Amino acid sequence: MKSIYSKFVFATIAIIIISTILGFFISNTYYHQYIKPLNDEKNVSVANNLAGYIDGEAKLNLEAYLKSAASMGYQIYVVSDSGYERYFGANFKRQNLEKEAVDSVLKGEVYHGMKEFPMETFVTGFFANELRNTVGVPFNYQNERYAMFLRPDIKLLFSEIHVLMGWMILIMFFVSVILVLIASKYLVKPIAKLTSATKEIQEGNFDIKLDISRQDELGVLARSFEEMSLRLSQLDQMRTEFISNVSHDFQSPLQNIQGYTQMLAKENLPPAEKAQYIHVIQQETGRLSLLTKQLLLLTSLEKEDFYFKPAAFQLGNQLKDLVQTYLWLLDEKGIAITYNIPSVVFFGDSSLLYNVWENLLTNAIKYNKENGEIELSLSDESDCITVTIKDTGIGMDTGEMERIFERFYRADPSRFRGIEGTGLGLSIVDRIIKLHKGTILVNSEPDKGTEFIVTLPKL
């Protein structure tokens, strides 16, 4: 029994059976505790009425009267002091009445056999067709003492309607089992589809269409599964592109390094050419080093619980120190920088945020025009801080702005000829800002410059 279908069917049928047995136990207990004394009292009243009528009619034909009474749905046993003994109505299955009970009724006492019938687990006293399961009353007939023991005839009491109800319950049970089988199949079918889809994903097929339109929990699960498969497909595509991009970005500088080292091995190489080749090799090794560092940083950022370590630090001083660090590059390119940086204490990861400001500032320098300008500002508001870096560089069009935060994305190389990049810097920026629950907005136009606006909430 490994399938969920068979388990569900078995569990449902087991519940039906257990409920039936439990219901019997409860009803059996209820009968013995509450209904049995009432039955005893009711039948004693019937027996007393019969005995009272016999006592009052001296010329009564006793046997004819008792036969008539028995035909109304009773089993009757009559015994007298002189040894008269007769049964009326249906036979008792067990004639197990004790002599002491007979003697006590003949002496004028009432016998409560129904009330005192022992409680048994699988026998409801109402159905026990035994002589001891009766009520007994005394009566006088023709100057002789008699004892009459009486109980309802269960067979006569069960009319056609009772038989019909019994068949109805039995049919309901079997119909319930059949419906459980059908409903289980209906319920399990989506799960079988999900199992099959899981195997397809395991084999690398992420194009999954389950065709499950249900609105219940299984329908929600199916739609979530389809969304997950789509996300896995995107991740697989991103992984493939990532490997391809990394391989390409490593291959190109490695080929350059290999080529120029072979050229350096030539004899009688002029010093000027030798210095040029060494410079190229240094540039390519620096590019490889930067790419490796950025890849390691991106990998670390995925583990935010381990890497993200916020603390209070002086954000204004951090930005001022960054500007001082790159003044030589600004002077070299003839770029003027103006900044408005008040003293602001911020709660965040200072080392990660330094990567954000450094990436944005170096991009503003790298993609700026000769003798261009850069504006850097920091504003402190009640619930957040905002850092704005605006340049007068070559700018971007709408399509480029939509993709600049993708890993390894590089804009049209014809517009960025001579500008090297890894395509990872802004991906790192975006990830760090999201770790701080912040946002980054980009405003840019081709040949008019770019503005980055970073908003970070105060934690």
Helices and strands as residue ranges (DSSP letters): H 4-30, I 31-35, H 36-56, H 62-71, E 74-80, E 85-88, H 99-106, E 111-112, G 125-127, E 135-141, E 144-152, H 154-157, H 160-202, H 217-264, H 271-301, H 304-307, E 311-314, H 315-325, H 327-333, E 336-340, E 345-348, H 350-366, E 373-380, E 384-391, H 398-403, H 425-435, E 439-445, E 449-457
